[in-house]
Amino acid sequence: MTLRNTTFVDLVLPPFLGASGYRYDVTLDGETIVRRSKSPLTDAARALVSKGIAGRIVLRHAGIGTQGGLIAVLATLTASEGDRSAPRFVKWTPNPHAEALP
């Protein structure tokens, strides 16, 4: 859904629990745009850029907006968390082995 240049995307619950922690799917109007992501907000921003969507993004959890920002900015970032550091945004670099959604 888009409202005033804001695109709303939804986390799919429950999350997938893998060996390296929780991973989330993200949908846009019922279409899965991100699968099993450790950084669903920034991955969703990149998915929206690939669809030609600009403006703001709001990630919803159970219908409530929880995180958001400018799509163009978030698309250049990813979330990182170390054993001794809190989660933070860092510069994103593409994974050459990642599979694209069909």
C-alpha positions as CSV (number, residue, x, y, z in Angstrom):
1,M,0.0,0.0,0.0
2,T,1.3,3.5,-0.8
3,L,0.1,6.7,0.9
4,R,1.6,10.2,0.3
5,N,4.8,8.8,-1.1
6,T,5.1,6.2,1.7
7,T,5.1,2.5,0.9
8,F,4.0,0.2,3.7
9,V,5.5,-3.3,3.8
10,D,4.7,-6.1,6.2
11,L,6.7,-8.6,8.2
12,V,5.4,-12.2,7.8
13,L,5.0,-13.9,11.1
14,P,6.2,-16.1,12.6
15,P,9.8,-15.6,11.6
16,F,12.0,-18.4,10.4
17,L,14.5,-19.6,13.0
18,G,17.7,-20.6,11.3
19,A,21.1,-21.6,12.7
20,S,22.2,-17.9,12.7
21,G,19.0,-16.5,14.3
22,Y,15.6,-15.2,13.2
23,R,15.0,-14.4,9.5
24,Y,12.0,-12.6,8.2
25,D,9.9,-12.5,5.0
26,V,8.5,-9.2,3.9
27,T,5.4,-8.6,1.7
28,L,4.1,-5.7,-0.3
29,D,0.4,-5.9,-1.1
30,G,0.5,-9.6,-0.5
31,E,3.5,-10.3,-2.7
32,T,6.6,-11.6,-1.1
33,I,9.4,-9.2,-1.9
34,V,12.0,-10.4,0.6
35,R,12.6,-13.9,1.9
36,R,14.4,-15.0,5.0
37,S,16.2,-11.8,5.8
38,K,18.2,-10.9,8.8
39,S,17.8,-7.2,7.9
40,P,14.2,-7.0,6.6
41,L,13.9,-3.2,6.5
42,T,17.0,-2.5,4.4
43,D,16.4,-5.6,2.2
44,A,12.8,-4.4,1.6
45,A,14.2,-0.9,0.6
46,R,16.4,-2.5,-2.0
47,A,13.5,-4.6,-3.3
48,L,11.5,-1.4,-3.7
49,V,14.3,0.4,-5.5
50,S,14.4,-2.6,-7.9
51,K,10.7,-2.0,-8.6
52,G,11.2,1.7,-9.2
53,I,9.5,2.7,-6.0
54,A,10.9,5.8,-4.2
55,G,9.9,7.9,-1.2
56,R,9.5,6.6,2.3
57,I,9.1,3.0,3.6
58,V,7.3,1.9,6.8
59,L,7.8,-1.7,8.0
60,R,4.7,-3.0,9.8
61,H,4.6,-5.7,12.3
62,A,1.0,-6.9,13.0
63,G,-0.3,-3.9,11.2
64,I,1.6,-1.4,13.3
65,G,4.5,0.7,11.8
66,T,7.6,-0.2,13.7
67,Q,10.5,1.1,11.5
68,G,10.9,3.3,8.5
69,G,12.9,5.9,6.6
70,L,13.8,7.0,3.1
71,I,14.0,4.1,0.7
72,A,17.0,5.5,-1.2
73,V,19.0,5.9,2.1
74,L,18.0,2.5,3.6
75,A,18.8,0.7,0.4
76,T,22.5,1.6,0.9
77,L,22.6,0.1,4.4
78,T,22.2,-3.1,6.3
79,A,21.9,-4.0,10.0
80,S,24.9,-5.4,11.7
81,E,25.3,-6.8,15.2
82,G,28.4,-8.3,16.9
83,D,28.9,-10.3,20.0
84,R,29.8,-7.2,21.9
85,S,28.0,-4.5,20.0
86,A,24.4,-3.3,19.7
87,P,22.6,-3.5,16.3
88,R,23.6,-0.7,14.0
89,F,23.4,0.3,10.4
90,V,26.5,-0.2,8.2
91,K,27.2,0.2,4.5
92,W,25.7,-2.6,2.5
93,T,27.7,-4.5,-0.1
94,P,26.0,-7.0,-2.4
95,N,26.5,-10.7,-1.8
96,P,27.7,-12.3,-5.1
97,H,26.2,-15.6,-4.0
98,A,22.7,-14.4,-3.1
99,E,19.7,-15.6,-5.0
100,A,17.2,-13.1,-6.4
101,L,13.5,-13.7,-5.9
102,P,11.7,-15.0,-9.0
